[in-house]
Amino acid sequence: MLKKSLFIGCLSLLIYSCSSPKNVAQEFLEAMNSSQFETAMSLVTEDSQGVLYSIINQQTSEIPPVKVEVKACADLDNSNEAVTCLYVISNDVGENFEKRIKLIKENNQWKVDLTDL
């Protein structure tokens, strides 16, 4: 019984933590970085799918992998419906670049919003 309760508790924590804006942003950025475009497409809003499709089609050469880490996310309007996440891109020569990505809730799930690019 204790094992079952522990399993359910861990599963609940996993489900909850996977759906946070920070985790969705991290998963999207890692998918893009590793050319897993189907995964990336599943993490963007419906309105952003055309934008992402264009980005993917414009990619003419293989992009060298970089390290991407989401540092923090902040609620844009205190509605818990839109957040901006700060992330850092680190390349193999030690350069770091700070960028931002917007996420909104769509059908009660956090999705990346690329419409403001």
Secondary structure, 3 states (H helix, E strand, C coil): CHHHHHHHHHHHHHHHHHCCHHHHHHHHHHHHHCCCHHHHHHCECHHHHHHHHHHHHHCCCCCCCCEEEEEEEEECCCCCCEEEEEEEEECCCCCEEEEEEEEEEECCEEEEECCCC
